Amino acid sequence: MARETLRQRFGRPSLRAVPAEGVVMGRARVDQRTKNLIPRLQPGEIAVIDHEDLDRVAAEGLILAKAGAVVNAARSSSGRYPNLGPLLLAAAGIPIVDDVGMKVLTAVREGQLLEVDGTEVRRDGTVVATGVRHTLESLEAQLETARQSIGDELERFAENTLEYLRRERHLLTDSPVLPDLDVDLAGRHVLIVVRGGTDARADLAALGAYIKEMRPVMIAVDGGADVLLDGGHKPDMVIGDFDSVSENGLHTGAQLIVHAYPGGSAPGAARLEELGLKHSTFEAAGTSEDVAMLLAYEKRAELIVAVGTHASMIEFFDKGRAGMASTFLVRLKVGPILVDAKGVSRLYQSRVRTSDMVLLVVAALFAMIVMVAVAQPLHVFVKAVWFTLTETWTAIGG
């Protein structure tokens, strides 16, 4: 991916590219889970995280929050596979100090004023952590190295996928026990939205005309509820582990369905119970987005339109998954009615060219001239206006 493309796509006017030796000062936000930190992050603050192989969605969240700098206890890119997250941060002008060690998470407290200077992180003049200060060039070199050495990781990924396929092949044949739904999906279009970064938001916006005309049932997968809210829509259902959806996303009146894993474990239920929110469970193998598709299919939806879903090997690496068997199997099952909207915003973008505008204006003027020329009342009116203007000009000494 070219550097200029990255800058144009992810750069923000309020962010200025910072050289490798630049000094950044800001309040600290500290969290081992990047997605929990991002909602608290204010523009210019320093994100202190523990995120090996920083993924694209997390990086885009830090960019949108306008982080002043990122201090990572782990390696933002381990070299296992070519993850784009660190490169996106650098392209947006956000400095990264990498691999500083776990002690930073206890040495720095929330809200403390930090100074990031080169490879050092200081508090009140005292160095609390040191690491690697990345540049766009160093990250590009890391990415290229990872691309060349991805073969071993790909082999492990394929082996795990095949193993899970053997164990989970029942997904193709079994009919799961389905929860009762507040909305009937039979014969309707269903829009499934996953928290997939800026692409998901752009794709959702590009589907505006379709949503307005077809009025699909909207199912959000975890943080997809916030994507829908940001786009001016309200989910009918939210399904998942409920670890990445905001409280606003939970209080929309949507039906809440906790994804329970085989055996009945449903970790997402604890949060909803603490908030006193009514919910049901759906026990099934696979990812939450797979389960959402399976639910729509089993409830006889006419069409499933997916926004922000994950289906590539790199995306699964970003999510820390060793294989994608459930995704293969679910998509094989629902394939005839599934439309993936990924990239639809880039497939067609309406652009009005300057030449088109000039032609439109010229055509409009020409039409007006013709109307005046052939319509006697308009002809008389124009002559009267012209006579009045010339008489007034003569009277004032023109």
C-alpha positions as CSV (number, residue, x, y, z in Angstrom):
1,M,0.0,0.0,0.0
2,A,1.5,3.3,-1.1
3,R,2.5,5.8,1.5
4,E,0.5,8.7,0.0
5,T,-2.6,6.5,-0.2
6,L,-2.3,5.7,3.5
7,R,-1.8,9.4,4.4
8,Q,-4.7,10.5,2.3
9,R,-7.0,7.8,3.7
10,F,-6.2,8.0,7.4
11,G,-4.5,11.3,7.9
12,R,-6.4,13.9,9.9
13,P,-6.0,17.7,9.7
14,S,-5.4,18.0,13.4
15,L,-2.6,15.5,13.3
16,R,0.9,16.5,12.2
17,A,3.5,14.0,11.0
18,V,6.0,13.7,13.9
19,P,9.6,13.0,13.1
20,A,11.3,10.0,14.8
21,E,13.1,12.4,17.3
22,G,10.0,14.6,18.0
23,V,8.8,15.1,21.6
24,V,5.1,14.5,22.5
25,M,3.4,15.5,25.8
26,G,0.0,14.4,26.9
27,R,-2.1,12.7,29.5
28,A,-1.9,9.0,29.7
29,R,-4.7,6.5,29.1
30,V,-3.8,3.0,30.2
31,D,-5.4,-0.3,29.4
32,Q,-4.3,-3.7,28.3
33,R,-7.2,-3.9,26.0
34,T,-7.0,-1.3,23.2
35,K,-10.7,-1.4,22.4
36,N,-11.5,-0.6,26.0
37,L,-9.1,2.3,26.0
38,I,-10.2,4.0,22.8
39,P,-13.6,5.3,24.1
40,R,-11.8,7.1,26.9
41,L,-9.0,8.6,24.7
42,Q,-9.2,12.3,24.1
43,P,-7.4,14.1,21.3
44,G,-3.6,14.5,22.0
45,E,-3.5,12.0,24.9
46,I,-1.0,9.2,25.0
47,A,-2.4,5.6,24.7
48,V,-0.5,3.1,26.8
49,I,-1.4,-0.4,25.6
50,D,-0.4,-4.0,25.6
51,H,-1.2,-5.1,22.0
52,E,1.0,-7.5,20.1
53,D,0.4,-7.4,16.4
54,L,-1.7,-4.2,16.5
55,D,-4.6,-4.8,14.2
56,R,-6.1,-2.5,11.6
57,V,-9.4,-1.9,13.4
58,A,-7.6,-0.9,16.7
59,A,-5.2,1.4,14.7
60,E,-8.1,3.1,13.0
61,G,-9.8,3.6,16.4
62,L,-6.7,5.3,17.7
63,I,-6.5,7.5,14.6
64,L,-10.1,8.5,14.9
65,A,-9.6,9.3,18.6
66,K,-6.6,11.5,17.5
67,A,-4.1,9.9,19.9
68,G,-1.0,12.1,20.5
69,A,1.3,9.0,20.7
70,V,1.1,5.2,21.3
71,V,3.3,3.4,23.9
72,N,3.0,-0.3,23.5
73,A,4.2,-2.8,26.1
74,A,4.3,-5.5,23.4
75,R,5.6,-5.5,19.8
76,S,3.2,-3.8,17.5
77,S,4.3,-6.1,14.8
78,S,5.8,-9.5,15.8
79,G,6.7,-10.5,12.2
80,R,4.3,-13.5,12.2
81,Y,2.2,-11.9,9.5
82,P,2.0,-8.5,7.7
83,N,-0.4,-6.5,10.0
84,L,-1.2,-3.0,8.8
85,G,-2.0,-1.4,12.2
86,P,1.3,0.2,13.1
87,L,1.8,1.4,9.5
88,L,-1.5,3.2,9.6
89,L,-0.6,5.0,12.8
90,A,2.7,6.1,11.3
91,A,1.0,7.3,8.1
92,A,-1.4,9.4,10.2
93,G,1.5,11.0,12.0
94,I,1.1,9.3,15.4
95,P,4.4,8.3,17.0
96,I,4.8,4.8,18.3
97,V,7.2,3.6,21.0
98,D,7.2,-0.1,20.9
99,D,8.1,-3.1,23.0
100,V,8.6,-1.1,26.2
101,G,7.7,-4.0,28.5
102,M,4.8,-4.9,30.8
103,K,6.1,-2.7,33.7
104,V,4.8,0.4,32.0
105,L,1.2,-0.7,32.7
106,T,1.8,-0.4,36.4
107,A,4.4,2.4,36.4
108,V,2.0,4.8,34.6
109,R,-1.4,5.6,36.0
110,E,-4.4,6.9,34.2
111,G,-4.3,10.7,33.7
112,Q,-0.6,11.2,34.5
113,L,1.3,13.6,32.3
114,L,3.8,11.8,30.1
115,E,6.5,12.9,27.8
116,V,7.5,10.8,24.8
117,D,11.0,11.7,23.6
118,G,12.6,9.5,21.1
119,T,12.8,6.0,22.6
120,E,12.1,7.2,26.1
121,V,8.8,7.7,28.0
122,R,9.2,10.1,30.9
123,R,7.0,11.2,33.8
124,D,8.0,14.2,35.8
125,G,11.4,14.0,34.2
126,T,12.0,10.4,35.2
127,V,12.3,7.7,32.5
128,V,9.6,5.1,33.2
129,A,10.0,3.1,30.0
130,T,12.2,2.8,26.9
131,G,11.5,1.0,23.7
132,V,11.8,1.2,19.9
133,R,10.7,4.5,18.2
134,H,9.2,3.4,14.9
135,T,9.1,5.5,11.7
136,L,7.1,4.9,8.6
137,E,10.2,3.6,6.9
138,S,11.1,1.1,9.7
139,L,7.5,-0.2,9.7
140,E,7.4,-0.6,6.0
141,A,10.6,-2.6,6.2
142,Q,9.0,-4.8,9.0
143,L,5.9,-5.3,6.8
144,E,8.0,-6.4,3.9
145,T,9.9,-8.9,6.0
146,A,6.7,-10.3,7.4
147,R,5.3,-10.8,3.9
148,Q,8.4,-12.8,2.9
149,S,8.2,-15.1,6.0
150,I,4.4,-15.7,6.1
151,G,4.7,-19.2,4.7
152,D,5.2,-20.9,8.1
153,E,2.3,-19.1,9.6
154,L,0.1,-19.9,6.7
155,E,0.9,-23.6,7.0
156,R,0.0,-23.6,10.7
157,F,-3.2,-21.6,9.9
158,A,-4.2,-24.1,7.2
159,E,-3.6,-27.1,9.5
160,N,-5.7,-25.6,12.3
161,T,-8.5,-24.8,9.8
162,L,-8.6,-28.4,8.5
163,E,-8.6,-29.8,12.1
164,Y,-11.5,-27.5,13.1
165,L,-13.3,-28.4,9.9
166,R,-13.3,-32.0,11.0
167,R,-14.7,-31.2,14.4
168,E,-17.2,-28.5,13.3
169,R,-18.6,-30.1,10.1
170,H,-22.0,-30.5,12.0
171,L,-22.5,-26.7,11.3
172,L,-23.5,-27.7,7.7
173,T,-26.1,-30.3,8.7
174,D,-27.3,-29.7,12.2
175,S,-30.2,-27.3,13.0
176,P,-29.3,-25.4,16.2
177,V,-31.7,-24.5,19.0
178,L,-32.8,-21.0,18.0
179,P,-33.8,-18.2,20.4
180,D,-37.2,-16.6,20.1
181,L,-36.9,-13.3,18.2
182,D,-38.9,-10.1,18.6
183,V,-38.8,-9.5,14.8
184,D,-39.8,-12.0,12.2
185,L,-37.0,-12.5,9.7
186,A,-38.8,-14.9,7.3
187,G,-38.9,-13.5,3.8
188,R,-37.1,-10.3,4.8
189,H,-33.7,-8.8,4.0
190,V,-31.3,-8.8,7.0
191,L,-28.4,-6.4,7.3
192,I,-25.6,-7.7,9.6
193,V,-23.1,-5.1,10.7
194,V,-19.8,-5.9,12.4
195,R,-17.3,-3.4,13.9
196,G,-14.9,-3.4,11.0
197,G,-13.2,0.0,11.1
198,T,-13.6,2.9,8.7
199,D,-14.4,0.6,5.8
200,A,-17.5,-0.7,7.5
201,R,-18.7,2.8,8.2
202,A,-18.1,3.8,4.5
203,D,-19.8,0.7,3.2
204,L,-22.8,1.3,5.5
205,A,-23.1,4.9,4.2
206,A,-22.9,3.6,0.6
207,L,-25.9,1.3,1.3
208,G,-28.1,4.3,2.3
209,A,-30.4,4.0,-0.7
210,Y,-30.8,0.3,-0.3
211,I,-31.6,0.6,3.4
212,K,-34.1,3.3,2.8
213,E,-35.9,1.3,0.1
214,M,-35.7,-2.2,1.5
215,R,-35.8,-1.5,5.2
216,P,-33.9,-4.6,6.2
217,V,-33.8,-6.0,9.7
218,M,-30.6,-4.7,11.3
219,I,-28.5,-7.1,13.3
220,A,-25.4,-5.7,15.0
221,V,-22.6,-7.9,16.1
222,D,-21.1,-6.4,19.3
223,G,-19.6,-3.1,18.4
224,G,-21.5,-3.1,15.1
225,A,-24.3,-1.5,17.2
226,D,-22.1,1.6,17.5
227,V,-21.4,1.6,13.8
228,L,-25.1,1.6,13.1
229,L,-25.7,4.4,15.6
230,D,-22.9,6.5,14.1
231,G,-24.6,6.0,10.7
232,G,-27.9,7.2,11.9
233,H,-29.5,3.8,12.2
234,K,-30.8,1.7,15.1
235,P,-30.2,-2.0,15.5
236,D,-33.2,-4.4,15.8
237,M,-30.9,-7.0,17.5
238,V,-27.4,-7.1,19.0
239,I,-25.7,-10.4,19.2
240,G,-22.2,-11.4,20.5
241,D,-20.0,-11.4,23.5
242,F,-20.9,-7.8,24.4
243,D,-17.2,-6.9,25.1
244,S,-16.9,-4.2,22.5
245,V,-20.3,-2.5,22.4
246,S,-20.8,0.8,24.2
247,E,-23.6,1.4,26.7
248,N,-25.3,3.6,24.2
249,G,-25.4,0.6,21.9
250,L,-26.9,-1.5,24.6
251,H,-29.7,0.9,25.4
252,T,-31.3,1.3,22.0
253,G,-34.3,-1.0,22.7
254,A,-32.8,-3.7,20.5
255,Q,-33.2,-7.4,21.4
256,L,-29.9,-8.6,23.1
257,I,-28.7,-12.1,22.3
258,V,-25.6,-13.5,24.0
259,H,-23.4,-15.8,21.9
260,A,-23.0,-18.9,24.1
261,Y,-20.2,-21.4,23.2
262,P,-20.7,-25.1,22.9
263,G,-21.2,-26.4,26.5
264,G,-23.2,-23.3,27.5
265,S,-20.5,-20.9,28.5
266,A,-21.8,-17.3,27.8
267,P,-19.2,-14.8,29.2
268,G,-21.1,-11.9,27.6
269,A,-24.1,-12.5,29.9
270,A,-22.3,-11.1,33.0
271,R,-22.2,-7.6,31.7
272,L,-25.8,-7.5,30.7
273,E,-26.9,-8.9,34.1
274,E,-24.9,-6.2,35.9
275,L,-26.7,-3.6,33.9
276,G,-30.1,-5.3,34.5
277,L,-30.7,-5.8,30.8
278,K,-33.0,-8.5,29.5
279,H,-31.3,-10.9,27.1
280,S,-31.5,-14.4,25.6
281,T,-28.7,-16.8,24.5
282,F,-27.8,-18.6,21.4
283,E,-25.4,-21.6,21.7
284,A,-23.3,-22.3,18.6
285,A,-19.7,-22.8,17.6
286,G,-17.8,-20.2,15.6
287,T,-17.4,-16.4,15.8
288,S,-20.2,-14.1,16.7
289,E,-20.6,-12.8,13.2
290,D,-20.9,-16.4,11.9
291,V,-23.6,-17.0,14.5
292,A,-25.5,-13.9,13.4
293,M,-25.5,-15.2,9.8
294,L,-26.5,-18.6,11.0
295,L,-29.4,-17.2,13.0
296,A,-30.7,-15.1,10.0
297,Y,-30.4,-18.2,7.7
298,E,-32.2,-20.5,10.1
299,K,-35.0,-18.0,10.6
300,R,-35.5,-18.0,6.8
301,A,-34.3,-14.6,5.8
302,E,-34.6,-13.9,2.1
303,L,-31.2,-12.1,1.8
304,I,-28.3,-11.5,4.2
305,V,-26.2,-8.4,3.5
306,A,-23.0,-8.4,5.6
307,V,-21.1,-5.2,6.4
308,G,-17.6,-5.2,8.1
309,T,-17.4,-8.9,8.4
310,H,-14.0,-10.8,8.5
311,A,-13.3,-13.4,5.9
312,S,-9.6,-13.1,5.0
313,M,-6.6,-14.8,6.5
314,I,-5.0,-11.5,7.6
315,E,-8.2,-10.4,9.3
316,F,-8.3,-13.7,11.2
317,F,-4.7,-13.2,12.2
318,D,-5.6,-9.7,13.4
319,K,-8.3,-11.3,15.6
320,G,-5.8,-13.7,17.0
321,R,-7.6,-16.8,15.6
322,A,-5.6,-19.8,14.5
323,G,-8.1,-20.9,11.8
324,M,-11.3,-20.0,10.1
325,A,-13.2,-23.3,9.8
326,S,-16.5,-21.9,11.2
327,T,-16.4,-19.1,8.7
328,F,-15.9,-21.5,5.8
329,L,-18.7,-23.7,6.9
330,V,-21.2,-21.0,7.7
331,R,-20.6,-19.3,4.4
332,L,-21.0,-22.5,2.6
333,K,-24.3,-23.0,4.3
334,V,-25.7,-19.4,3.8
335,G,-23.9,-18.7,0.5
336,P,-27.0,-18.7,-1.8
337,I,-28.5,-15.7,0.2
338,L,-25.3,-13.9,1.3
339,V,-24.1,-10.7,-0.1
340,D,-20.9,-9.3,1.3
341,A,-20.9,-5.5,1.1
342,K,-17.1,-5.2,1.9
343,G,-15.6,-2.6,-0.4
344,V,-18.9,-1.4,-1.9
345,S,-18.0,2.2,-1.0
346,R,-14.9,1.8,-3.2
347,L,-16.6,-0.1,-6.0
348,Y,-18.7,2.9,-6.9
349,Q,-18.1,6.5,-5.7
350,S,-20.3,9.2,-7.1
351,R,-18.2,12.1,-8.4
352,V,-19.3,15.2,-10.1
353,R,-16.7,16.5,-12.5
354,T,-16.0,20.2,-13.1
355,S,-16.7,19.8,-16.8
356,D,-20.1,18.3,-16.1
357,M,-21.0,21.3,-13.9
358,V,-19.9,23.7,-16.6
359,L,-22.0,21.9,-19.2
360,L,-25.0,22.0,-16.8
361,V,-24.7,25.7,-16.2
362,V,-24.2,26.5,-19.9
363,A,-27.3,24.3,-20.8
364,A,-29.4,26.1,-18.2
365,L,-28.4,29.5,-19.5
366,F,-29.0,28.5,-23.1
367,A,-32.5,27.2,-22.1
368,M,-33.3,30.5,-20.4
369,I,-32.1,32.5,-23.5
370,V,-34.3,30.4,-25.8
371,M,-37.3,30.8,-23.5
372,V,-36.9,34.6,-23.5
373,A,-36.4,34.7,-27.3
374,V,-39.6,32.7,-28.1
375,A,-41.9,33.7,-25.3
376,Q,-43.5,37.1,-26.0
377,P,-44.4,37.9,-22.3
378,L,-40.9,37.2,-21.1
379,H,-39.5,39.2,-24.0
380,V,-41.6,42.2,-23.1
381,F,-40.7,41.8,-19.4
382,V,-36.9,41.7,-20.1
383,K,-37.2,44.8,-22.4
384,A,-39.1,46.6,-19.6
385,V,-36.4,45.8,-17.0
386,W,-33.6,46.8,-19.4
387,F,-35.4,50.1,-20.1
388,T,-35.9,50.9,-16.4
389,L,-32.2,50.2,-15.7
390,T,-31.0,52.4,-18.5
391,E,-33.3,55.3,-17.5
392,T,-32.2,55.1,-13.8
393,W,-28.5,55.1,-14.9
394,T,-29.1,58.2,-17.1
395,A,-31.0,60.0,-14.2
396,I,-28.0,59.6,-11.8
397,G,-25.6,61.0,-14.4
398,G,-24.3,57.8,-15.9
